[in-house]
């Protein structure tokens, strides 16, 4: 069996995946020393193994998942960019809504309270919330909208577009509102560490949904012989799995590292936590 280590080292997908293995292992190491339970560190370690599997299979010339990822990205990147644009448009609408007097925080918190109970929110200022925000919680909350963004192709992309715009409005409005209270530097520090992975994952899912619609249009219009092929299903499946891994990585960072990272850089972020949206902003996806 010929090892394809050169392909792993030189391809963009290979370098990215190796970097993600490193980030996930560092996350697991930090959690091993900072979390009382071994489960978060174990979960992050398993995720690192998941990323590493892409590298190992490519190097062993088994299925060539990184090659499939490269081809899938070339096929989907325009649609991923379109999804990001819709989210950005929604974020601007959210800010504009706040500027004209529409603050969605109360509505958002009421929805959370109805779904998870009053214990989801803090009782008295300074008291810890009874509802524990774990990686499993965020994975459970964000996986449905991830899958819904793909399945939205069944609505000819309308549902997928709605998910992107709605989440943009929600995040833009609430982030701007909380930023007025706590400062925008703190908001960026609370969103960026996990948001870069979570939003990328959601944009990938939406890009897959939009690409399905486009391929269907090509087939109906006669410019494509087959709506789907085995090669298309395989490379797209690799992209969907990779995107979900990013979503899981975001969940670990959001649940356990976002607040410590922000406090290490700017000190106490208690005002933002008392908002109380310290960990819920991007956990709002699809709510």
GUDOMI-857973 format. One line per 4 residues: for each residue z, x, y of N, C-alpha, C, O. Coordinates in steps of 0.001 Angstrom, whole numbers, plus 500000, padded with zeros to 6 digits. Example, Ala and Ser with C-alpha at 12.3 -4.5 7.8 and 13.67 -1.06 7.14 Angstrom:
BEGIN
507800 513190 494310 507800 512300 495500 507800 513200 496700 508465 514236 496681  507080 512850 497750 507140 513670 498940 507870 512900 500030 508039 513409 501138
***
This chain:
BEGIN
500000 500841 498801 500000 500000 500000 500000 500880 501254 500853 501753 501408  499047 500642 502133 498946 501445 503352 499821 500840 504459 499717 499658 504784  500683 501687 505022 501537 501222 506104 500755 501217 507418 500011 502151 507718  500937 500153 508186 500228 500002 509453 501190 500258 510619 501251 499469 511562
501933 501352 510551 502923 501643 511590 502270 501911 512931 502844 501606 513976  501073 502480 512908 500380 502768 514170 500050 501476 514901 500163 501397 516124  499641 500464 514145 499346 499161 514746 500591 498567 515387 500529 497997 516476  501719 498705 514702 502973 498166 515232 503338 498863 516533 503759 498216 517492
503175 500193 516568 503589 500962 517752 502661 500767 518940 503103 500817 520088  501384 500546 518676 500418 500517 519778 500081 499117 520269 499613 498961 521397  500309 498098 519451 499953 496743 519881 501011 496182 520824 502198 496486 520703  500560 495361 521763 501502 494720 522679 502501 493852 521952 503685 493851 522287
502032 493107 520952 502923 492250 520182 503956 493079 519431 505113 492676 519312  503536 494247 518920 504457 495110 518194 505543 495667 519093 506721 495647 518736  505150 496165 520261 506134 496728 521185 507101 495658 521679 508302 495900 521794  506566 494474 521970 507421 493381 522424 508422 492989 521342 509605 492805 521626
507957 492865 520121 508840 492439 519040 509906 493485 518762 511059 493134 518512  509547 494761 518798 510533 495824 518608 511587 495766 519708 512778 495936 519446  511144 495524 520942 512091 495396 522053 513033 494226 521831 514227 494321 522115  512499 493123 521325 513337 491947 521066 514322 492197 519939 515444 491691 519972
513917 492976 518938 514863 493360 517883 516024 494121 518504 517185 493869 518183  515700 495066 519407 516751 495840 520060 517667 494978 520904 518888 495121 520842  517089 494080 521696 517893 493197 522548 518812 492320 521709 519976 492117 522055  518289 491806 520611 519081 490924 519763 520196 491682 519054 521298 491156 518896
519922 492912 518626 520963 493719 517987 522064 494093 518971 523244 494084 518623  521672 494423 520208 522677 494714 521234 523531 493469 521495 524750 493562 521643  522877 492307 521548 523610 491050 521716 524607 490849 520581 525755 490473 520820  524174 491099 519349 525056 490944 518190 526227 491920 518272 527360 491567 517943
525951 493148 518713 527016 494146 518811 528059 493735 519845 529262 493844 519606  527590 493265 520985 528512 492816 522033 529354 491644 521529 530565 491603 521747  528715 490706 520864 529442 489534 520367 530463 489915 519304 531511 489280 519187  530156 490954 518529 531094 491396 517503 532407 491874 518106 533456 491782 517470
532350 492385 519336 533553 492910 519985 534186 491924 520964 535355 492067 521321  533419 490924 521400 533945 490031 522434 534297 488640 521934 535077 487940 522579  533744 488221 520801 534001 486874 520303 535031 486910 519170 534931 487750 518275  536009 486018 519197 537033 486008 518138 536473 485649 516766 536968 486117 515741
535447 484823 516758 534818 484443 515494 533664 485391 515175 532945 485806 516085  533471 485743 513899 532345 486612 513542 531005 485877 513489 529957 486511 513370  531033 484557 513577 529803 483780 513405 528744 484060 514473 527573 484207 514123  529105 484142 515774 528066 484448 516759 527363 485776 516500 526138 485857 516588
528135 486821 516179 527530 488124 515891 526656 488055 514644 525585 488660 514594  527114 487317 513641 526328 487167 512418 525027 486424 512697 523968 486795 512191  525116 485377 513503 523914 484619 513842 522908 485463 514604 521713 485409 514315  523371 486242 515574 522475 487108 516331 521863 488178 515433 520702 488545 515609
522631 488675 514481 522109 489666 513548 520997 489073 512691 519974 489717 512460  521198 487854 512225 520157 487182 511441 518895 486962 512274 517780 487054 511760  519076 486675 513548 517918 486513 514422 517171 487840 514569 515940 487866 514564  517911 488929 514699 517281 490251 514772 516473 490528 513511 515382 491094 513579
517008 490129 512365 516278 490284 511104 514988 489460 511145 513948 489894 510650  515070 488262 511745 513881 487431 511868 512793 488111 512674 511634 488137 512262  513164 488666 513830 512186 489402 514633 511667 490615 513863 510470 490901 513876  512573 491325 513195 512191 492532 512466 511230 492215 511327 510420 493060 510945
511313 491004 510782 510417 490619 509697 508961 490653 510148 508081 491036 509377  508704 490255 511392 507346 490339 511926 506856 491788 511872 505731 492058 511452  507708 492703 512297 507343 494113 512333 507156 494658 510920 506176 495347 510640  508100 494346 510032 508050 494879 508672 506820 494381 507922 506166 495154 507223
506501 493100 508060 505342 492556 507351 504037 493133 507894 503095 493376 507140  503990 493348 509197 502788 493952 509781 502631 495388 509291 501536 495813 508922  503733 496124 509291 503682 497519 508848 503283 497627 507381 502594 498565 506981  503728 496648 506578 503415 496653 505150 502084 495980 504837 501700 495866 503673
501379 495534 505876 500090 494867 505715 500211 493599 504870 499351 493295 504043  501304 492870 505102 501530 491603 504405 501415 490466 505415 502332 490246 506206  500332 489764 505395 500133 488631 506286 499760 488995 507714 499232 488164 508453  500033 490236 508104 499736 490721 509455 500177 489728 510546 499350 489260 511328
501467 489413 510594 501942 488424 511576 501775 488875 513023 501528 488043 513896  501904 490172 513298 501731 490637 514678 500274 490544 515107 499980 490242 516264  499368 490801 514182 497944 490621 514483 497651 489156 514752 496892 488818 515660  498268 488283 513946 498103 486843 514166 498666 486439 515523 498073 485617 516223
499819 487019 515901 500409 486725 517212 499487 487161 518341 499327 486451 519334  498887 488325 518183 497973 488834 519213 496809 487878 519413 496450 487556 520545  496225 487427 518317 495090 486500 518403 495535 485134 518943 494821 484501 519722  496714 484695 518521 497222 483405 518996 497481 483451 520496 497182 482493 521210
498037 484561 520975 498297 484672 522408 496999 484677 523205 496910 484043 524256  496000 485387 522711 494704 485410 523398 494120 484005 523495 493456 483665 524474  494374 483196 522476 493846 481837 522454 494652 480882 523329 494093 479941 523892  495953 481111 523447 496839 480139 524090 497302 480530 525481 497888 479693 526168
497075 481747 525934 497726 482198 527160 497345 481368 528388 498178 481150 529268  496102 480906 528454 495726 480059 529599 496509 478757 529611 496886 478260 530672  496751 478209 528434 497467 476940 528319 498960 477138 528570 499628 476266 529125  499474 478295 528154 500859 478639 528471 501021 478773 529980 502004 478298 530550
500052 479424 530626 500084 479539 532082 500011 478182 532762 500677 477956 533773  499207 477276 532214 499119 475919 532762 500461 475205 532657 500882 474513 533584  501133 475382 531512 502452 474776 531326 503443 475333 532348 504234 474584 532921  503398 476643 532573 504289 477259 533560 503997 476707 534951 504911 476486 535745
502725 476487 535236 502360 475917 536535 502905 474513 536717 503361 474156 537804  502863 473711 535656 503423 472360 535734 504921 472407 535971 505456 471626 536757  505603 473330 535285 507042 473469 535486 507330 473904 536924 508245 473383 537563  506553 474852 537422 506736 475295 538801 506510 474166 539792 507249 474028 540767
505482 473358 539539 505208 472201 540395 506385 471233 540363 506798 470710 541398  506919 470999 539167 508080 470117 539049 509288 470678 539782 510044 469925 540396  509478 472000 539723 510598 472624 540426 510489 472407 541932 511484 472119 542598  509286 472546 542462 509085 472299 543894 509382 470845 544235 509998 470560 545262
508947 469926 543381 509251 468508 543611 510757 468273 543596 511282 467492 544389  511453 468964 542676 512899 468817 542614 513583 469275 543881 514507 468620 544365  513137 470396 544421 513701 470893 545683 513398 469923 546815 514266 469628 547636  512158 469424 546857 511781 468472 547913 512609 467196 547818 513006 466632 548837
512867 466745 546603 513710 465557 546430 515107 465800 546995 515680 464921 547638  515649 466982 546756 516977 467294 547297 516940 467306 548827 517864 466819 549478  515882 467859 549388 515778 467965 550846 515664 466603 551527 516019 466450 552696  515163 465609 550775 515070 464256 551352 516257 463400 550939 516262 462189 551162
517274 464035 550331 518513 463316 550049 518725 462863 548623 519680 462133 548357  517876 463265 547693 518035 462870 546296 518644 464030 545522 517959 465005 545215  519935 463924 545204 520643 464953 544447 520851 464432 543027 521533 463428 542823  520264 465113 542053 520277 464621 540679 521502 465061 539879 521618 464713 538704
522418 465819 540487 523561 466326 539738 524408 465194 539151 524752 465226 537969  524742 464202 539968 525598 463117 539485 524947 462373 538326 525606 462041 537341  523642 462113 538452 522917 461426 537379 522917 462279 536118 523122 461779 535012  522682 463581 536304 522638 464510 535185 523977 464563 534458 524025 464490 533230
525056 464689 535211 526385 464761 534613 526761 463451 533932 527434 463454 532901  526328 462338 534506 526621 461043 533889 525914 460912 532541 526477 460380 531585  524668 461406 532473 523932 461382 531214 524603 462261 530167 524704 461886 528999  525062 463441 530600 525763 464332 529679 527057 463694 529177 527396 463788 527997
527769 463045 530096 529029 462407 529731 528796 461280 528736 529567 461115 527791  527734 460500 528943 527429 459405 528035 527045 459910 526652 527383 459293 525642  526331 461043 526613 525850 461542 525328 526930 462279 524546 527025 462140 523327  527756 463075 525260 528702 463939 524565 530155 463558 524772 531042 464112 524122
530407 462619 525668 531782 462230 525937 532348 462957 527139 531789 463953 527599  533459 462451 527642 534072 463015 528839 534535 464450 528625 534631 465217 529582  534828 464827 527357 535323 466171 527114 534275 467234 527400 534601 468418 527486  533000 466820 527549 531958 467799 527869 532203 468413 529243 531864 469573 529477
532786 467642 530145 533026 468107 531504 534463 468538 531661 535321 468136 530875  534737 469343 532655 536098 469779 532926 536910 468612 533467 536413 467765 534210  538190 468602 533063 539069 467563 533581 539522 467909 534976 539032 467346 535955  540472 468849 535073 540973 469280 536364 540358 470609 536745 540071 471417 535861
540139 470874 538040 539580 472144 538456 540389 473308 537902 541618 473316 537967  539676 474294 537353 540333 475486 536826 540716 475378 535371 541014 476388 534733  540714 474144 534819 541050 473975 533414 539797 474134 532574 538733 473665 532979  539884 474777 531418 538711 474952 530575 538254 473629 529983 539063 472745 529698
536962 473511 529807 536425 472304 529199 536783 472269 527722 536803 473303 527056  537064 471076 527214 537397 470933 525808 536156 471087 524938 536251 471495 523781  535011 470765 525486 533757 470833 524747 533255 472274 524779 532966 472809 525849  533151 472901 523609 532750 474302 523546 531230 474423 523505 530576 473843 522639
530676 475181 524446 529242 475393 524505 528895 476616 523661 529051 477752 524108  528429 476379 522452 528083 477449 521526 526573 477623 521460 525811 476815 521991  526161 478695 520795 524726 478901 520589 524141 477744 519782 523031 477284 520050  524902 477281 518793 524424 476155 517995 524184 474915 518827 523240 474164 518583
525058 474699 519827 524884 473547 520719 523554 473648 521460 522790 472684 521496  523273 474818 522057 522044 474965 522839 520803 474951 521958 519757 474447 522365  520915 475501 520749 519780 475438 519823 519476 473980 519488 518319 473560 519473  520526 473223 519221 520351 471807 518908 519788 471004 520063 519017 470066 519861
520178 471376 521281 519707 470649 522447 518267 470996 522825 517524 470135 523298  517875 472244 522621 516574 472693 523119 515470 472688 522073 514291 472768 522421  515833 472594 520793 514790 472527 519772 513984 471231 519835 512761 471287 519708  514614 470062 520025 513805 468837 520124 512754 468866 521240 511599 468534 520974
513103 469252 522485 512031 469316 523489 510994 470389 523181 509835 470254 523573  511391 471450 522485 510432 472473 522063 509391 471848 521131 508187 472021 521319  509874 471127 520134 508957 470480 519188 508195 469338 519840 507029 469097 519526  508869 468628 520761 508224 467514 521448 507060 467994 522303 506056 467295 522441
507192 469182 522875 506112 469727 523695 504865 469987 522862 503744 469871 523360  505060 470340 521591 503924 470535 520694 503383 469191 520240 502177 468949 520277  504296 468313 519808 503891 467001 519301 503264 466139 520394 502557 465173 520104  503528 466494 521653 502939 465740 522765 501422 465759 522758 500784 464997 523485
500841 466629 521940 499379 466630 521802 498878 465278 521309 497747 464885 521597  499727 464567 520564 499341 463250 520052 499121 462247 521173 498440 461239 520987  499702 462527 522343 499493 461659 523512 498414 462231 524422 498350 461913 525610  497564 463084 523842 496525 463793 524589 497124 464684 525684 496510 464914 526726
498313 465169 525424 498952 466115 526332 499777 465493 527432 500440 466206 528186  499752 464174 527542 500490 463522 528634 501999 463715 528474 502700 463997 529446  502486 463564 527257 503920 463737 527009 504323 465195 527222 505389 465474 527771  503482 466110 526792 503762 467534 526993 503857 467846 528479 504773 468541 528917
502911 467332 529248 502936 467559 530697 504183 466945 531317 504790 467529 532214  504560 465767 530836 505741 465093 531379 507005 465912 531113 507874 466006 531979  507113 466506 529920 508280 467334 529598 508372 468510 530559 509456 468832 531047  507242 469154 530832 507238 470317 531731 507620 469918 533159 508461 470565 533783
507005 468862 533668 507271 468447 535044 508703 467944 535186 509388 468277 536154  509158 467140 534223 510510 466594 534287 511555 467707 534296 512477 467692 535112  511409 468673 533384 512366 469775 533352 512304 470601 534619 513328 471098 535087  511110 470755 535184 510982 471471 536446 511727 470756 537568 512446 471386 538344
511554 469446 537650 512245 468666 538668 513755 468805 538515 514471 469027 539491  514226 468673 537287 515667 468716 537028 516253 470077 537395 517253 470158 538108  515626 471140 536905 516143 472476 537165 516028 472830 538649 516962 473383 539229  514892 472513 539257 514709 472824 540671 515712 472107 541551 516303 472707 542448
515905 470821 541294 516819 470025 542108 518264 470486 541948 518970 470687 542937  518704 470653 540694 520104 470999 540453 520386 472438 540873 521433 472714 541458  519469 473352 540584 519685 474743 540972 519777 474880 542487 520602 475641 542993  518939 474151 543210 518983 474216 544672 520269 473593 545195 520876 474097 546140
520677 472496 544573 521903 471824 544996 523125 472721 544788 523940 472890 545695  523245 473298 543579 524387 474169 543289 524309 475438 544116 525334 475986 544521  523091 475905 544367 522922 477096 545185 523442 476915 546595 523912 477870 547213  523363 475696 547110 523896 475422 548443 525419 475601 548467 525993 475929 549505
526059 475385 547331 527516 475475 547256 527964 476892 546923 528842 477446 547584  527354 477470 545896 527850 478732 545342 527050 479944 545762 527516 481071 545597  525857 479746 546300 525007 480869 546658 523885 481045 545646 524074 480866 544443  522725 481396 546156 521553 481476 545278 521546 482732 544426 520919 482756 543367
522237 483781 544874 522325 484979 544034 523021 484666 542723 522565 485070 541653  524134 483937 542815 524866 483558 541617 524025 482665 540709 524054 482813 539487  523282 481747 541302 522454 480849 540513 521391 481630 539746 521165 481380 538562  520739 482577 540423 519718 483390 539757 520330 484177 538606 519741 484259 537529
521514 484758 538827 522162 485539 537785 522596 484675 536606 522655 485151 535472  522898 483414 536872 523302 482517 535796 522107 481961 535025 522240 481558 533870  520946 481941 535665 519767 481381 535009 518875 482434 534366 518345 482218 533276  518705 483572 535034 517713 484545 534603 517952 485140 533220 516999 485223 532444
519180 485564 532858 519341 486251 531571 518836 485468 530373 518179 486030 529497  519138 484168 530324 518648 483375 529205 517370 482618 529556 516560 482319 528678  517192 482306 530849 516049 481503 531255 514721 482174 530984 513739 481499 530677  514671 483503 531092 513412 484210 530863 512935 484009 529429 511731 483957 529179
513863 483894 528490 513484 483663 527093 513267 482180 526817 512322 481800 526125  514149 481345 527363 514063 479914 527079 512811 479290 527689 512111 478522 527030  512537 479617 528931 511352 479042 529564 510077 479552 528916 509127 478791 528733  510046 480843 528563 508874 481377 527866 508627 480612 526578 507486 480283 526251
509696 480331 525851 509569 479578 524606 509011 478175 524862 508107 477724 524160  509548 477500 525856 509087 476138 526152 507639 476131 526644 506879 475213 526335  507262 477155 527405 505875 477240 527862 504935 477508 526687 503821 476986 526649  505382 478312 525741 504571 478564 524543 504357 477261 523783 503234 476953 523383
505423 476498 523583 505306 475233 522859 504336 474293 523564 503482 473676 522927  504475 474188 524883 503573 473318 525636 502140 473835 525569 501195 473052 525473  501981 475162 525619 500641 475742 525507 499990 475398 524181 498789 475134 524122  500781 475401 523116 500251 475013 521807 499799 473556 521837 498731 473218 521326
500619 472701 522438 500253 471290 522532 498970 471077 523319 498105 470306 522901  498839 471756 524457 497628 471611 525272 496400 472164 524548 495309 471602 524648  496583 473260 523824 495452 473849 523096 494966 472918 521999 493763 472828 521755  495885 472221 521331 495486 471256 520302 494597 470178 520913 493577 469804 520335
494988 469684 522083 494197 468650 522759 492808 469179 523102 491807 468483 522933  492762 470412 523584 491471 470997 523969 490573 471180 522744 489376 470900 522805  491142 471645 521644 490344 471814 520421 489822 470466 519932 488691 470367 519455  490662 469416 520054 490215 468085 519664 489045 467644 520536 488063 467090 520043
489162 467896 521832 488058 467551 522730 486788 468291 522376 485702 467712 522422  486903 469561 522022 485735 470326 521608 485112 469744 520346 483890 469662 520225  485962 469341 519411 485444 468775 518153 484742 467460 518412 483656 467216 517884  485356 466608 519224 484734 465315 519541 483437 465525 520306 482463 464804 520092
483424 466512 521198 482228 466777 521988 481139 467508 521235 480025 467660 521737  481454 467964 520030 480442 468610 519205 480296 470105 519418 479411 470719 518822  481139 470717 520256 481031 472158 520490 481867 472978 519513 481841 474208 519555  482610 472305 518634 483418 472997 517626 483179 472328 516286 483222 471103 516172
482926 473150 515269 482613 472616 513944 483830 471995 513268 483719 470974 512590  484998 472620 513458 486198 472114 512792 487332 472026 513808 487506 472911 514646  488096 470944 513719 489235 470767 514621 490277 471849 514378 490748 472486 515320  490637 472057 513115 491564 473122 512745 490994 473890 511566 490208 473354 510784
491391 475139 511445 491042 475980 510304 492316 476617 509760 493359 476579 510413  492235 477186 508596 493401 477846 508018 493860 479002 508903 495058 479217 509091  492895 479739 509441 493253 480866 510306 493960 480381 511568 494931 480990 512019  493465 479282 512133 494085 478729 513338 495512 478265 513042 496431 478535 513816
495690 477573 511928 497018 477086 511574 497990 478242 511350 499158 478156 511730  497511 479320 510735 498395 480453 510462 498805 481155 511744 499992 481382 511976  497836 481500 512573 498192 482242 513787 499004 481377 514752 499907 481877 515423  498689 480092 514823 499461 479209 515687 500867 479009 515134 501831 478933 515895
500984 478925 513808 502297 478824 513193 503159 480038 513490 504354 479898 513750  502566 481236 513455 503307 482451 513801 503783 482402 515260 504896 482827 515572  502939 481885 516135 503313 481785 517545 504450 480793 517745 505363 481043 518533  504400 479678 517043 505450 478661 517145 506783 479212 516631 507826 478987 517245
506749 479926 515517 507977 480525 514977 508527 481566 515938 509728 481599 516204  507650 482414 516458 508065 483448 517404 508680 482818 518648 509708 483282 519141  508050 481764 519150 508578 481070 520323 509942 480468 520060 510820 480499 520922  510124 479912 518852 511430 479326 518523 512486 480414 518431 513630 480196 518831
512129 481572 517914 513070 482699 517887 513511 483050 519311 514682 483353 519539  512585 483010 520262 512945 483258 521661 513939 482208 522149 514878 482520 522882  513723 480973 521739 514628 479888 522126 516033 480137 521572 517029 479899 522255  516102 480615 520339 517395 480911 519716 518069 482083 520422 519275 482048 520666
517300 483120 520754 517866 484259 521488 518436 483785 522823 519521 484211 523219  517719 482914 523514 518206 482373 524777 519526 481637 524582 520411 481707 525435  519658 480933 523462 520885 480176 523197 522085 481102 523055 523158 480801 523579  521927 482218 522358 523033 483167 522209 523420 483770 523560 524604 483906 523869
522427 484127 524353 522723 484717 525657 523379 483689 526568 524336 484000 527277  522863 482467 526547 523397 481423 527419 524837 481074 527063 525680 480900 527943  525108 480975 525774 526437 480533 525338 527507 481594 525534 528649 481267 525861  527152 482868 525338 528194 483896 525276 528086 485002 526330 529081 485666 526618
526908 485212 526906 526736 486385 527759 526382 486084 529207 526569 486941 530070  525878 484894 529496 525432 484585 530857 526553 484770 531876 526369 485468 532873  527711 484156 531638 528828 484259 532582 529335 485698 532692 529514 486180 533811  529577 486410 531578 530021 487801 531701 529036 488693 532457 529453 489560 533225
527731 488487 532245 526736 489291 532957 526816 489018 534455 526811 489948 535262  526891 487741 534824 526965 487385 536245 528236 487930 536877 528198 488456 537989  529367 487811 536178 530629 488290 536742 530664 489811 536834 531304 490360 537731  529986 490495 535919 529933 491956 535982 529142 492428 537200 529381 493518 537719
528203 491604 537650 527338 492002 538769 527854 491534 540121 527719 492248 541114  528444 490340 540174 528854 489805 541484 530318 489400 541535 530780 488879 542551  531057 489632 540449 532455 489216 540441 532611 487795 539959 531777 487290 539206  533674 487150 540390 534008 485810 539919 532934 484805 540290 532478 484766 541433
532529 483990 539321 531565 482916 539581 532225 481570 539316 531570 480615 538897  533512 481509 539562 534272 480288 539288 533753 479082 540021 533789 477973 539489  533255 479276 541268 532744 478130 542033 531597 477464 541320 531478 476238 541308  530735 478299 540711 529606 477723 540005 530089 477017 538753 529596 475940 538415
531057 477621 538058 531574 476984 536848 532221 475647 537177 532119 474708 536388  532884 475541 538324 533531 474291 538691 532537 473246 539176 532925 472125 539506  531252 473607 539221 530253 472689 539768 530097 471354 539051 529922 470371 539772  530136 471178 537699 530360 472124 536635 529093 472334 535819 528886 471633 534828
528255 473260 536198 526962 473460 535560 526732 474909 535171 525584 475342 535072  527786 475662 534951 527614 477093 534703 526707 477392 533534 525927 478344 533569  526808 476573 532488 525988 476833 531302 525035 475694 530998 524312 475748 530004  525019 474670 531828 524255 473468 531477 522895 473390 532128 522091 472540 531746
522598 474252 533109 521353 474084 533836 520142 474141 532938 519345 473203 532906  519991 475252 532194 518845 475301 531296 519120 474594 529988 518200 474320 529217  520412 474293 529729 520708 473457 528577 520259 472035 528811 520337 471196 527913  519780 471754 530032 519294 470427 530363 517917 470141 529803 517448 469004 529863
517271 471140 529268 515890 470981 528827 515735 469778 527896 516364 469693 526842  514895 468875 528314 514590 467727 527483 515614 466627 527509 515459 465613 526828  516671 466814 528290 517688 465752 528324 517157 464554 529082 517859 463553 529224
***
